[in-house]
Amino acid sequence: MTSEEGTAMTPEVHTGRFPEGLPVGDGWVPAPRTEAVTFPYDGSEVAQAPVGDEALARQAVEYAAALRKDVAKLPARTRRRVLGGVAAALAEVARPMEDLLVLETGKPRVDCRTEVTRAVSTWEAAADEVVHIHGETVPLDLLPSGDGMTGFWTRRPIGVVVGIAGFNYPMLLASHKIAPALAAGCPVVVKPAPATPLATLWLVHLVREQLAAAGAPAGAVQLVTGDVAVGRTLTMHDAVAAVSFTGSAAIGHRIARDAAPRKVVLELGSNAALVVAADADLDAAADAVVRGGYYASGQACIAVQRVIVVEEVAEELEKRIAERLAGVVVGDPREETTRVAALIDEAATDRVLAWIEQARAAGARVIAGGTREGRCIAPALLAEVPDGLPAWDEEVFGPVVALRTVPDLDAAYALVNDSRYGLHAAVFTRDLGAAFTAIDALDVGGVVVNEVPGYRSDVAPYGGVKDSGIGREGPRFAIEELTVTRMAVIRP
C-alpha cells in the first residue's frame, strides 16, 4: 500500500472484503483449488485466489439460464436502483479497491485510481440508460396491405450473457460487461483473467449485495475463474445467448468461432497511431505521446504505439518527446509519482524486450529506454522500425512507442490504415479541414483530435474495426448489443 506521504508499504490484502470461494448460484461455493495472485513488481504473494473448473462453469450457466425469465421481468426501477447502488457502494470503497488493483495488476497507482473512477461512472451511466430501453412505432400503412394496422417494436433482453475480461483493467472491464447486462435484464456470468481475479470478485460481491437488497436474485451475477477450458465451457454452452470479450485478437477470433452462432461483442487488440501534422502544437503532441504511450506501463489497447509525424517537424517532435521521457518515473507502482512499473509477468517482459532487440537488430534507432530496470522496462522510444516487425506491426502491450516520418498528411493517414488493427487513432493539427479529413479517412472505431487516442468516454460508443473487434461498448451501446428487437403487428 502507500501512506499519505507516498511511502510504499508492504503488500497486503485485508481479509473479509468478500466471502471465500466463488459466487456461483445464489451463494458462494467452495473452489476446487486456489492459486497465488502475485504482485508483479516484486513477485510477492498478494492472496490465494479461488480457481474454478468446467463443472462450476456449467453450473453457473445453467443457474443463469433458469433465472433468465425472472431477471428479464425485473422492473426498470429495480434495475436502476441496483445499478445506482453499485456505483455508490464502489465509490465508498474506492481507495481500498485502488490499493487492491495496484497489487494484483502492478499498474501505477494513478492508473488504478482512474480505473475505479471510470468504473463508478460506468455503473452510473448504465443506471441512467435503463429509462432509454424502448422501441418505437412503425408506419405499416406504407403498403396498402397495412392500412388500419398498428405496428411497433420493443427491445427484449437477449438472455444469458458471458463476460470475459482482460488482466489490464480487470474491474473496469468486468463492469463494462456486468452493468449493461443487468440494465438490459440479462443474467451474466463473468470470467476474470486468471492473473487478476481479486478486485472483480469484490465487485461481484458488491453487485450481489445490491441485488439482494433490491429483492432481486443475487445469482443474476455470477463469477467463475479458471483456465482456457473454463472459458470454452462458458462460451460454447447452448444456454448462452451472447459473449462479450475484451482481450487479444487471437483469443477473440477463437471465441468467435467457438461461440457461433451466439452473438459476440469483441473488443480486441490495437496498434494505436498518433498523427502529428506540420501545423500541430508540438508541445501538446509530445505531452500526448508520453502520457498516452506509457500509461498503465503501456498495457492498454489504445496506448500510443505508432507516432506518424510529417517530416518537417519530425526532428523537433522527437527532441521534445525525449526530453519529457527523462522525467517519467519508473518503479514501484504503489508510489504516487510512478508512471511506468512492471508488466503483468516475466513472460510479457521478456517478449517486449525481445521485440525491442529485434527492431534494433533490423536497423531501428533506440532513442531512449528499452532496457530492463529490475522487473520494469524503461520507457522505450524507437525510430525507423521496419515494416514486418512486431514492434511496428503488432500490439506491443508494453512501454514502447515507435516514430516514423511521412511527407504529408495523406501519407500519414494511409500509414495509419496500413494495419490489421483499427481501434482508435489520434491526429494533432490546428487545421479543422485536416481533422475532418482524418475522421473520414481513418479506418478505425474512433478518431480523437488533439488528444491521446486513449481518450475514451464511458457514455460514448467504443469499439473497433478489422482485427480490433466487432460490436460496441459504453452502457447505452452495450445495452443495444445485449437486447433484441421484437416486432408486433396488430390488425384491430
LODREN-536264 format. One record per residue (C-alpha): residue number from 1; residue in three letters; x, y, z. Coordinates in nm, 4 decimals. Layout:
! LODREN-536264
> NUM,ALA,X,Y,Z
...
! end
This chain:
! LODREN-536264
> 1,MET,0.0000,0.0000,0.0000
> 2,THR,0.1041,0.3664,0.0207
> 3,SER,0.0998,0.6058,0.3105
> 4,GLU,-0.0323,0.9608,0.2919
> 5,GLU,0.3270,1.0729,0.2276
> 6,GLY,0.3564,0.8298,-0.0625
> 7,THR,0.5966,0.5832,0.1034
> 8,ALA,0.5500,0.2270,-0.0133
> 9,MET,0.4265,-0.0230,0.2434
> 10,THR,0.4422,-0.3995,0.2431
> 11,PRO,0.1847,-0.5546,0.0070
> 12,GLU,-0.1155,-0.6899,0.1927
> 13,VAL,-0.4780,-0.7674,0.1306
> 14,HIS,-0.7153,-0.7360,0.4224
> 15,THR,-0.9403,-1.0388,0.4559
> 16,GLY,-1.3148,-1.0034,0.4761
> 17,ARG,-1.3649,-0.7941,0.1624
> 18,PHE,-1.5712,-1.0744,0.0091
> 19,PRO,-1.6626,-1.4313,0.1065
> 20,GLU,-1.4400,-1.7304,0.0353
> 21,GLY,-1.4994,-1.9421,-0.2724
> 22,LEU,-1.6765,-1.8391,-0.5912
> 23,PRO,-2.0118,-1.6597,-0.6368
> 24,VAL,-2.1995,-1.9336,-0.8204
> 25,GLY,-2.5739,-1.9747,-0.7832
> 26,ASP,-2.7277,-1.7684,-0.5058
> 27,GLY,-2.4348,-1.8198,-0.2670
> 28,TRP,-2.0583,-1.8675,-0.2578
> 29,VAL,-1.9384,-2.2198,-0.3266
> 30,PRO,-1.6005,-2.3769,-0.2474
> 31,ALA,-1.3496,-2.3698,-0.5326
> 32,PRO,-1.1688,-2.6893,-0.6339
> 33,ARG,-0.8353,-2.5253,-0.5616
> 34,THR,-0.6626,-2.1938,-0.5039
> 35,GLU,-0.3742,-2.0241,-0.6754
> 36,ALA,-0.1475,-1.7416,-0.5679
> 37,VAL,-0.2016,-1.3939,-0.7081
> 38,THR,0.1369,-1.2239,-0.7105
> 39,PHE,0.2454,-0.8612,-0.7060
> 40,PRO,0.4148,-0.8063,-1.0448
> 41,TYR,0.6611,-0.5527,-0.9051
> 42,ASP,0.8410,-0.7921,-0.6707
> 43,GLY,0.6743,-1.1311,-0.7126
> 44,SER,0.5402,-1.1432,-0.3572
> 45,GLU,0.2106,-1.3186,-0.2901
> 46,VAL,-0.0915,-1.0930,-0.2635
> 47,ALA,-0.3503,-1.3593,-0.1835
> 48,GLN,-0.4671,-1.7086,-0.2634
> 49,ALA,-0.7475,-1.6815,-0.5188
> 50,PRO,-1.0163,-1.9433,-0.5841
> 51,VAL,-0.9847,-2.1285,-0.9142
> 52,GLY,-1.2919,-2.2779,-1.0778
> 53,ASP,-1.3318,-2.5638,-1.3202
> 54,GLU,-1.5526,-2.6737,-1.6091
> 55,ALA,-1.8165,-2.8215,-1.3784
> 56,LEU,-1.8605,-2.4899,-1.1965
> 57,ALA,-1.8761,-2.3081,-1.5297
> 58,ARG,-2.1596,-2.5322,-1.6471
> 59,GLN,-2.3336,-2.4935,-1.3105
> 60,ALA,-2.3174,-2.1154,-1.3356
> 61,VAL,-2.4568,-2.1027,-1.6887
> 62,GLU,-2.7370,-2.3442,-1.6075
> 63,TYR,-2.8299,-2.1434,-1.2988
> 64,ALA,-2.8313,-1.8235,-1.5064
> 65,ALA,-3.0496,-1.9908,-1.7685
> 66,ALA,-3.3019,-2.0915,-1.5022
> 67,LEU,-3.3120,-1.7286,-1.3837
> 68,ARG,-3.3356,-1.5767,-1.7295
> 69,LYS,-3.7097,-1.5053,-1.7260
> 70,ASP,-3.7056,-1.3731,-1.3692
> 71,VAL,-3.4219,-1.1316,-1.4459
> 72,ALA,-3.5926,-1.0200,-1.7669
> 73,LYS,-3.9040,-0.9308,-1.5661
> 74,LEU,-3.7199,-0.7104,-1.3159
> 75,PRO,-3.8864,-0.3663,-1.3271
> 76,ALA,-3.6858,-0.0786,-1.4657
> 77,ARG,-3.6953,0.0885,-1.1255
> 78,THR,-3.5335,-0.2165,-0.9660
> 79,ARG,-3.2613,-0.2397,-1.2278
> 80,ARG,-3.1895,0.1306,-1.1962
> 81,ARG,-3.1780,0.1048,-0.8173
> 82,VAL,-2.9300,-0.1831,-0.8311
> 83,LEU,-2.7027,-0.0123,-1.0814
> 84,GLY,-2.7016,0.3134,-0.8910
> 85,GLY,-2.6453,0.1262,-0.5666
> 86,VAL,-2.3383,-0.0451,-0.7087
> 87,ALA,-2.1968,0.2895,-0.8190
> 88,ALA,-2.2420,0.4277,-0.4676
> 89,ALA,-2.1027,0.1158,-0.2996
> 90,LEU,-1.7997,0.1164,-0.5272
> 91,ALA,-1.7363,0.4843,-0.4586
> 92,GLU,-1.7369,0.4111,-0.0858
> 93,VAL,-1.4553,0.1580,-0.1209
> 94,ALA,-1.2644,0.3468,-0.3901
> 95,ARG,-0.9342,0.3735,-0.2012
> 96,PRO,-0.9073,0.0106,-0.0834
> 97,MET,-1.0213,-0.1077,-0.4259
> 98,GLU,-0.7467,0.1070,-0.5768
> 99,ASP,-0.4949,-0.0489,-0.3369
> 100,LEU,-0.6028,-0.3979,-0.4376
> 101,LEU,-0.5783,-0.3173,-0.8085
> 102,VAL,-0.2246,-0.1850,-0.7624
> 103,LEU,-0.1193,-0.5102,-0.6022
> 104,GLU,-0.2818,-0.7590,-0.8387
> 105,THR,-0.2241,-0.5750,-1.1681
> 106,GLY,0.1020,-0.3986,-1.0861
> 107,LYS,-0.0290,-0.0865,-1.2637
> 108,PRO,0.0835,0.2502,-1.1305
> 109,ARG,-0.1450,0.3882,-0.8620
> 110,VAL,-0.2586,0.6784,-1.0790
> 111,ASP,-0.3900,0.4349,-1.3404
> 112,CYS,-0.5650,0.2194,-1.0808
> 113,ARG,-0.7327,0.5303,-0.9434
> 114,THR,-0.8553,0.6111,-1.2927
> 115,GLU,-0.9880,0.2574,-1.3252
> 116,VAL,-1.2015,0.2903,-1.0132
> 117,THR,-1.3292,0.6352,-1.1120
> 118,ARG,-1.4280,0.5131,-1.4569
> 119,ALA,-1.5953,0.2040,-1.3151
> 120,VAL,-1.8146,0.4204,-1.0917
> 121,SER,-1.9024,0.6304,-1.3968
> 122,THR,-1.9891,0.3152,-1.5936
> 123,TRP,-2.2386,0.1989,-1.3310
> 124,GLU,-2.3915,0.5463,-1.3049
> 125,ALA,-2.4279,0.5712,-1.6817
> 126,ALA,-2.5840,0.2255,-1.7018
> 127,ALA,-2.8385,0.3284,-1.4369
> 128,ASP,-2.9258,0.6342,-1.6442
> 129,GLU,-2.9695,0.4252,-1.9595
> 130,VAL,-3.2323,0.1938,-1.8094
> 131,VAL,-3.5003,0.4509,-1.8877
> 132,HIS,-3.3961,0.4604,-2.2541
> 133,ILE,-3.4563,0.0943,-2.3345
> 134,HIS,-3.7624,0.1230,-2.5528
> 135,GLY,-3.8890,0.0780,-2.9057
> 136,GLU,-4.0988,0.2814,-3.1451
> 137,THR,-4.3990,0.2627,-3.3716
> 138,VAL,-4.3735,0.1600,-3.7354
> 139,PRO,-4.5923,0.3054,-4.0178
> 140,LEU,-4.7298,-0.0175,-4.1620
> 141,ASP,-4.9565,0.1700,-4.4000
> 142,LEU,-4.6656,0.2418,-4.6323
> 143,LEU,-4.8114,-0.0605,-4.8089
> 144,PRO,-5.1845,-0.0850,-4.8861
> 145,SER,-5.1951,-0.4173,-4.7002
> 146,GLY,-5.1063,-0.2295,-4.3813
> 147,ASP,-5.3991,0.0105,-4.3851
> 148,GLY,-5.5651,0.0214,-4.0464
> 149,MET,-5.2932,-0.1849,-3.8810
> 150,THR,-5.0714,-0.0917,-3.5865
> 151,GLY,-4.7049,-0.1846,-3.5694
> 152,PHE,-4.4366,-0.1300,-3.3108
> 153,TRP,-4.1186,-0.2898,-3.1866
> 154,THR,-3.9706,-0.3273,-2.8410
> 155,ARG,-3.6321,-0.4324,-2.7048
> 156,ARG,-3.6086,-0.7555,-2.5058
> 157,PRO,-3.3147,-0.8987,-2.3087
> 158,ILE,-3.1052,-1.1290,-2.5227
> 159,GLY,-3.0674,-1.3900,-2.2477
> 160,VAL,-2.7670,-1.5305,-2.0619
> 161,VAL,-2.4523,-1.3220,-2.1123
> 162,VAL,-2.0958,-1.4396,-2.0600
> 163,GLY,-1.8435,-1.1614,-1.9979
> 164,ILE,-1.4696,-1.2290,-2.0190
> 165,ALA,-1.2311,-0.9524,-1.9118
> 166,GLY,-0.8612,-0.8857,-1.9648
> 167,PHE,-0.5981,-0.8502,-1.6936
> 168,ASN,-0.5016,-0.4894,-1.7544
> 169,TYR,-0.8188,-0.3176,-1.6244
> 170,PRO,-0.9937,-0.6151,-1.4662
> 171,MET,-1.2553,-0.4482,-1.2513
> 172,LEU,-1.3437,-0.1805,-1.5076
> 173,LEU,-1.3675,-0.4309,-1.7921
> 174,ALA,-1.5895,-0.6540,-1.5800
> 175,SER,-1.8094,-0.3505,-1.5116
> 176,HIS,-1.8374,-0.2973,-1.8880
> 177,LYS,-1.9826,-0.6479,-1.9118
> 178,ILE,-2.1968,-0.6699,-1.5987
> 179,ALA,-2.3591,-0.3256,-1.5811
> 180,PRO,-2.5113,-0.3243,-1.9342
> 181,ALA,-2.6236,-0.6859,-1.8960
> 182,LEU,-2.8150,-0.6059,-1.5772
> 183,ALA,-2.9517,-0.2857,-1.7280
> 184,ALA,-3.0834,-0.4895,-2.0217
> 185,GLY,-3.2376,-0.7511,-1.7920
> 186,CYS,-2.9873,-1.0305,-1.8612
> 187,PRO,-2.8229,-1.2647,-1.6112
> 188,VAL,-2.4464,-1.2608,-1.6541
> 189,VAL,-2.1573,-1.4932,-1.5768
> 190,VAL,-1.8226,-1.3143,-1.5708
> 191,LYS,-1.4765,-1.4675,-1.6012
> 192,PRO,-1.1802,-1.2501,-1.4991
> 193,ALA,-0.8283,-1.3090,-1.6250
> 194,PRO,-0.6501,-1.5759,-1.4177
> 195,ALA,-0.3811,-1.3326,-1.3016
> 196,THR,-0.6209,-1.0645,-1.1756
> 197,PRO,-0.9411,-1.2031,-1.0167
> 198,LEU,-0.9440,-1.0301,-0.6784
> 199,ALA,-1.0895,-0.6852,-0.7490
> 200,THR,-1.3512,-0.8415,-0.9752
> 201,LEU,-1.4530,-1.0854,-0.7005
> 202,TRP,-1.5008,-0.7889,-0.4688
> 203,LEU,-1.7005,-0.6018,-0.7339
> 204,VAL,-1.9311,-0.9010,-0.7888
> 205,HIS,-1.9828,-0.9268,-0.4143
> 206,LEU,-2.0931,-0.5613,-0.4082
> 207,VAL,-2.3281,-0.6200,-0.7018
> 208,ARG,-2.4877,-0.9247,-0.5415
> 209,GLU,-2.5410,-0.7318,-0.2185
> 210,GLN,-2.7249,-0.4618,-0.4110
> 211,LEU,-2.9339,-0.7185,-0.5977
> 212,ALA,-3.0395,-0.8849,-0.2734
> 213,ALA,-3.1182,-0.5513,-0.1095
> 214,ALA,-3.3486,-0.4680,-0.4013
> 215,GLY,-3.5305,-0.8009,-0.3773
> 216,ALA,-3.3685,-0.9315,-0.6961
> 217,PRO,-3.1879,-1.2670,-0.7254
> 218,ALA,-2.8230,-1.2392,-0.6247
> 219,GLY,-2.7434,-1.5136,-0.8752
> 220,ALA,-2.8222,-1.2771,-1.1607
> 221,VAL,-2.4463,-1.2094,-1.1458
> 222,GLN,-2.2021,-1.4954,-1.1040
> 223,LEU,-1.8264,-1.5319,-1.1415
> 224,VAL,-1.6136,-1.8295,-1.2356
> 225,THR,-1.2358,-1.8210,-1.2504
> 226,GLY,-1.0197,-2.0683,-1.4341
> 227,ASP,-0.8235,-2.1591,-1.7433
> 228,VAL,-0.8972,-2.1838,-2.1155
> 229,ALA,-1.1133,-2.4910,-2.0605
> 230,VAL,-1.3388,-2.2920,-1.8262
> 231,GLY,-1.3640,-2.0138,-2.0836
> 232,ARG,-1.4570,-2.2546,-2.3613
> 233,THR,-1.7181,-2.4203,-2.1412
> 234,LEU,-1.8785,-2.0807,-2.0812
> 235,THR,-1.8666,-1.9565,-2.4398
> 236,MET,-1.9826,-2.2820,-2.6005
> 237,HIS,-2.2735,-2.3634,-2.3680
> 238,ASP,-2.6024,-2.3903,-2.5552
> 239,ALA,-2.7826,-2.1766,-2.2952
> 240,VAL,-2.5597,-1.8734,-2.3578
> 241,ALA,-2.7058,-1.6037,-2.5835
> 242,ALA,-2.4161,-1.3562,-2.6031
> 243,VAL,-2.0460,-1.3420,-2.5246
> 244,SER,-1.8693,-1.0137,-2.4537
> 245,PHE,-1.4909,-1.0430,-2.4569
> 246,THR,-1.2034,-0.7994,-2.4077
> 247,GLY,-0.8561,-0.9295,-2.4846
> 248,SER,-0.6194,-1.0279,-2.7617
> 249,ALA,-0.7217,-1.0676,-3.1234
> 250,ALA,-0.6053,-1.4285,-3.1369
> 251,ILE,-0.8233,-1.5339,-2.8455
> 252,GLY,-1.1128,-1.3202,-2.9667
> 253,HIS,-1.1092,-1.4921,-3.3048
> 254,ARG,-1.1166,-1.8307,-3.1353
> 255,ILE,-1.4056,-1.7251,-2.9124
> 256,ALA,-1.6000,-1.6043,-3.2167
> 257,ARG,-1.5552,-1.9427,-3.3814
> 258,ASP,-1.6352,-2.1391,-3.0656
> 259,ALA,-1.9376,-1.9304,-2.9716
> 260,ALA,-2.1087,-1.9357,-3.3120
> 261,PRO,-2.3978,-1.8892,-3.3723
> 262,ARG,-2.4248,-1.6956,-3.0461
> 263,LYS,-2.3781,-1.3206,-3.0587
> 264,VAL,-2.0280,-1.1950,-2.9796
> 265,VAL,-1.9094,-0.8482,-2.8817
> 266,LEU,-1.5319,-0.8355,-2.9193
> 267,GLU,-1.3027,-0.5559,-2.8019
> 268,LEU,-0.9667,-0.6831,-2.9209
> 269,GLY,-0.6126,-0.5662,-2.9811
> 270,SER,-0.4882,-0.2471,-3.1317
> 271,ASN,-0.1856,-0.0686,-3.2697
> 272,ALA,-0.2933,0.2852,-3.1972
> 273,ALA,-0.1443,0.5608,-3.4088
> 274,LEU,-0.0970,0.9285,-3.3301
> 275,VAL,-0.0501,1.1544,-3.6315
> 276,VAL,0.1302,1.4880,-3.5968
> 277,ALA,0.0745,1.7468,-3.8694
> 278,ALA,0.3229,2.0206,-3.9591
> 279,ASP,0.0963,2.2831,-3.8005
> 280,ALA,0.0424,2.0905,-3.4752
> 281,ASP,0.1136,2.2228,-3.1279
> 282,LEU,0.4317,2.0204,-3.0789
> 283,ASP,0.4385,2.0607,-2.7022
> 284,ALA,0.0843,1.9266,-2.6770
> 285,ALA,0.1686,1.6431,-2.9146
> 286,ALA,0.4833,1.5489,-2.7230
> 287,ASP,0.2909,1.5541,-2.3968
> 288,ALA,0.0267,1.3307,-2.5520
> 289,VAL,0.2814,1.0788,-2.6760
> 290,VAL,0.4357,1.0435,-2.3304
> 291,ARG,0.1047,1.0500,-2.1457
> 292,GLY,-0.0730,0.8243,-2.3936
> 293,GLY,0.2108,0.5880,-2.4764
> 294,TYR,0.3236,0.4805,-2.1321
> 295,TYR,0.0207,0.4924,-1.9040
> 296,ALA,-0.0608,0.1593,-1.7411
> 297,SER,0.3002,0.0734,-1.8347
> 298,GLY,0.1804,0.0552,-2.1948
> 299,GLN,-0.0616,-0.2273,-2.1144
> 300,ALA,-0.3652,-0.0610,-2.2689
> 301,CYS,-0.5265,-0.1397,-2.6021
> 302,ILE,-0.5397,0.2255,-2.7030
> 303,ALA,-0.1999,0.3294,-2.5704
> 304,VAL,0.0004,0.5237,-2.8302
> 305,GLN,0.2238,0.2804,-3.0141
> 306,ARG,0.2883,0.4387,-3.3554
> 307,VAL,0.3675,0.8099,-3.3882
> 308,ILE,0.3453,0.9190,-3.7508
> 309,VAL,0.4817,1.2701,-3.7989
> 310,VAL,0.5126,1.4969,-4.1016
> 311,GLU,0.8862,1.5165,-4.1744
> 312,GLU,0.9311,1.8939,-4.1472
> 313,VAL,0.8579,1.8816,-3.7729
> 314,ALA,0.9837,1.5295,-3.7012
> 315,GLU,1.3219,1.6219,-3.5576
> 316,GLU,1.1750,1.8793,-3.3215
> 317,LEU,0.8983,1.6446,-3.2043
> 318,GLU,1.1491,1.3660,-3.1365
> 319,LYS,1.3582,1.6059,-2.9296
> 320,ARG,1.0616,1.7186,-2.7214
> 321,ILE,0.9427,1.3639,-2.6561
> 322,ALA,1.2912,1.2549,-2.5491
> 323,GLU,1.3162,1.5494,-2.3099
> 324,ARG,0.9896,1.4530,-2.1458
> 325,LEU,1.0846,1.0876,-2.1142
> 326,ALA,1.3647,1.1853,-1.8796
> 327,GLY,1.1015,1.2838,-1.6247
> 328,VAL,0.8969,0.9615,-1.6397
> 329,VAL,0.9343,0.7816,-1.3063
> 330,VAL,0.9883,0.4056,-1.3355
> 331,GLY,0.9486,0.1819,-1.0323
> 332,ASP,0.7153,0.0844,-0.7505
> 333,PRO,0.3520,0.1192,-0.8626
> 334,ARG,0.2404,0.1968,-0.5075
> 335,GLU,0.4169,0.5334,-0.5235
> 336,GLU,0.2122,0.8332,-0.6333
> 337,THR,0.4826,0.9559,-0.8721
> 338,THR,0.5378,0.6284,-1.0593
> 339,ARG,0.4215,0.6242,-1.4206
> 340,VAL,0.5798,0.3011,-1.5509
> 341,ALA,0.6003,-0.0158,-1.3437
> 342,ALA,0.6438,-0.3876,-1.4037
> 343,LEU,0.4414,-0.5676,-1.6687
> 344,ILE,0.1945,-0.8341,-1.5625
> 345,ASP,0.4556,-1.1123,-1.5594
> 346,GLU,0.8082,-1.2039,-1.6627
> 347,ALA,0.6919,-1.3668,-1.9856
> 348,ALA,0.5414,-1.0359,-2.1006
> 349,THR,0.8581,-0.8501,-2.0022
> 350,ASP,1.0826,-1.0938,-2.1903
> 351,ARG,0.8621,-1.0705,-2.5007
> 352,VAL,0.8648,-0.6892,-2.5103
> 353,LEU,1.2423,-0.6735,-2.4591
> 354,ALA,1.2876,-0.9291,-2.7378
> 355,TRP,1.0735,-0.7203,-2.9737
> 356,ILE,1.2827,-0.4111,-2.8948
> 357,GLU,1.6066,-0.6003,-2.9580
> 358,GLN,1.4663,-0.7456,-3.2815
> 359,ALA,1.3864,-0.3930,-3.4015
> 360,ARG,1.7316,-0.2692,-3.3036
> 361,ALA,1.8975,-0.5566,-3.4903
> 362,ALA,1.6911,-0.4722,-3.8005
> 363,GLY,1.8170,-0.1140,-3.8052
> 364,ALA,1.5776,0.0787,-3.5810
> 365,ARG,1.7167,0.3564,-3.3656
> 366,VAL,1.6567,0.3252,-2.9930
> 367,ILE,1.6286,0.6893,-2.8911
> 368,ALA,1.5603,0.6205,-2.5254
> 369,GLY,1.4890,0.3393,-2.2827
> 370,GLY,1.4124,-0.0154,-2.3806
> 371,THR,1.6301,-0.1635,-2.1062
> 372,ARG,1.5387,-0.3691,-1.8034
> 373,GLU,1.5213,-0.1869,-1.4696
> 374,GLY,1.4613,-0.4590,-1.2139
> 375,ARG,1.1284,-0.6108,-1.3143
> 376,CYS,1.0392,-0.2984,-1.5164
> 377,ILE,1.1225,-0.1790,-1.8666
> 378,ALA,1.2456,0.1771,-1.9079
> 379,PRO,1.0000,0.3513,-2.1441
> 380,ALA,1.1300,0.2940,-2.4953
> 381,LEU,1.1235,0.5386,-2.7838
> 382,LEU,1.2181,0.3860,-3.1181
> 383,ALA,1.2520,0.5281,-3.4686
> 384,GLU,1.2654,0.3783,-3.8161
> 385,VAL,1.1297,0.0389,-3.7136
> 386,PRO,1.0966,-0.1562,-4.0415
> 387,ASP,0.7671,-0.2972,-4.1598
> 388,GLY,0.7107,-0.6610,-4.0805
> 389,LEU,0.8429,-0.6417,-3.7246
> 390,PRO,0.6104,-0.6802,-3.4258
> 391,ALA,0.7330,-0.3574,-3.2649
> 392,TRP,0.5645,-0.1761,-3.5552
> 393,ASP,0.3012,-0.4167,-3.6856
> 394,GLU,0.1597,-0.5795,-3.3720
> 395,GLU,0.0260,-0.4759,-3.0339
> 396,VAL,0.3289,-0.4417,-2.8066
> 397,PHE,0.1336,-0.4072,-2.4798
> 398,GLY,0.4335,-0.2586,-2.3075
> 399,PRO,0.6058,0.0807,-2.2680
> 400,VAL,0.7194,0.1128,-2.6293
> 401,VAL,0.6487,0.3914,-2.8811
> 402,ALA,0.7815,0.3930,-3.2384
> 403,LEU,0.8270,0.7050,-3.4546
> 404,ARG,0.8095,0.7255,-3.8324
> 405,THR,0.8154,1.0255,-4.0670
> 406,VAL,0.5966,1.0849,-4.3716
> 407,PRO,0.5919,1.3630,-4.6320
> 408,ASP,0.2345,1.4783,-4.5719
> 409,LEU,-0.0951,1.4028,-4.4020
> 410,ASP,-0.2288,1.1913,-4.6881
> 411,ALA,0.0684,0.9599,-4.6433
> 412,ALA,0.0136,0.9655,-4.2676
> 413,TYR,-0.3491,0.8606,-4.2960
> 414,ALA,-0.2557,0.5836,-4.5398
> 415,LEU,0.0066,0.4561,-4.2972
> 416,VAL,-0.2413,0.4553,-4.0083
> 417,ASN,-0.4713,0.2380,-4.2188
> 418,ASP,-0.1887,0.0049,-4.3185
> 419,SER,-0.2545,-0.2153,-4.0162
> 420,ARG,-0.4727,-0.5138,-3.9431
> 421,TYR,-0.5964,-0.3235,-3.6386
> 422,GLY,-0.8420,-0.0353,-3.6198
> 423,LEU,-0.9465,0.0693,-3.2699
> 424,HIS,-0.8614,0.4357,-3.2075
> 425,ALA,-0.6284,0.6883,-3.3683
> 426,ALA,-0.5376,1.0479,-3.2897
> 427,VAL,-0.4482,1.3491,-3.5037
> 428,PHE,-0.2766,1.6651,-3.3827
> 429,THR,-0.3450,1.9599,-3.6110
> 430,ARG,-0.4699,2.3174,-3.5989
> 431,ASP,-0.6458,2.2728,-3.9336
> 432,LEU,-1.0148,2.1879,-3.8959
> 433,GLY,-1.0255,2.0589,-4.2527
> 434,ALA,-0.7397,1.8170,-4.1835
> 435,ALA,-0.9199,1.6988,-3.8717
> 436,PHE,-1.2414,1.6250,-4.0584
> 437,THR,-1.0479,1.4561,-4.3368
> 438,ALA,-0.8957,1.2283,-4.0725
> 439,ILE,-1.2379,1.1466,-3.9306
> 440,ASP,-1.3495,1.0401,-4.2776
> 441,ALA,-1.0278,0.8725,-4.3930
> 442,LEU,-0.9070,0.6719,-4.0926
> 443,ASP,-1.0340,0.3151,-4.0809
> 444,VAL,-1.0743,0.2934,-3.7040
> 445,GLY,-1.3529,0.2826,-3.4482
> 446,GLY,-1.2721,0.6266,-3.3076
> 447,VAL,-1.0766,0.9350,-3.4165
> 448,VAL,-0.9535,1.1744,-3.1487
> 449,VAL,-0.8326,1.5212,-3.2461
> 450,ASN,-0.5691,1.6961,-3.0353
> 451,GLU,-0.5873,1.4374,-2.7561
> 452,VAL,-0.4473,1.0916,-2.6918
> 453,PRO,-0.6088,0.8036,-2.8827
> 454,GLY,-0.6711,0.6513,-2.5420
> 455,TYR,-0.9219,0.9235,-2.4603
> 456,ARG,-1.2490,0.7441,-2.4026
> 457,SER,-1.5831,0.8450,-2.2599
> 458,ASP,-1.7856,0.5724,-2.0943
> 459,VAL,-2.1057,0.7247,-2.2348
> 460,ALA,-1.9871,0.7116,-2.5983
> 461,PRO,-1.9691,0.4108,-2.8328
> 462,TYR,-1.6380,0.2312,-2.8068
> 463,GLY,-1.5013,-0.0449,-3.0268
> 464,GLY,-1.3001,-0.1181,-3.3351
> 465,VAL,-1.2951,-0.2478,-3.6897
> 466,LYS,-1.0844,-0.5102,-3.8658
> 467,ASP,-0.8899,-0.7217,-3.6139
> 468,SER,-0.9751,-0.4795,-3.3331
> 469,GLY,-1.3156,-0.6383,-3.2910
> 470,ILE,-1.6857,-0.6132,-3.3541
> 471,GLY,-1.9696,-0.4507,-3.1622
> 472,ARG,-1.9628,-0.1524,-2.9321
> 473,GLU,-1.9244,-0.0901,-2.5595
> 474,GLY,-2.0330,0.2003,-2.3447
> 475,PRO,-2.3536,0.1419,-2.1437
> 476,ARG,-2.6024,0.2702,-2.3990
> 477,PHE,-2.4454,0.0854,-2.6898
> 478,ALA,-2.3659,-0.2323,-2.4981
> 479,ILE,-2.7296,-0.2463,-2.3867
> 480,GLU,-2.8303,-0.2392,-2.7517
> 481,GLU,-2.5880,-0.5263,-2.8177
> 482,LEU,-2.7461,-0.7273,-2.5343
> 483,THR,-3.1073,-0.6770,-2.6386
> 484,VAL,-3.3041,-0.7999,-2.9386
> 485,THR,-3.5906,-0.6295,-3.1142
> 486,ARG,-3.9360,-0.7846,-3.1112
> 487,MET,-4.1826,-0.6707,-3.3741
> 488,ALA,-4.5542,-0.6515,-3.3008
> 489,VAL,-4.8159,-0.6248,-3.5778
> 490,ILE,-5.1824,-0.5792,-3.4823
> 491,ARG,-5.4879,-0.5761,-3.7041
> 492,PRO,-5.7747,-0.4411,-3.4910
! end
